[in-house]
Amino acid sequence: MRLGLRRTSFTLSSGRAVLGIGAAWNKEEAQGLGLSFPSRSERYEMLEEVLRIARRMGTVSASPPNDSRRW
């Protein structure tokens, strides 16, 4: 789910939306979908970045994320 849609869902549900997110674990599934499957450490770095952005988007006074993202 895109983060913008998550924020809209959260707003429409009066804060009752839940975001489920992970660092991927099934290599065969990713490859079957034509996706790359980076190393565990790289997947965790990507997850940490997404969580930072999601936290910022979840605050009322959040400024838009900058373009210094790595992924």
Summary of the structure (lengths in Angstrom):
residues: 71
radius of gyration: 14.2
end to end distance: 16.6
largest distance: 40.4
contacts: 126
relative contact order: 0.16
helix: 48%
strand: 0%
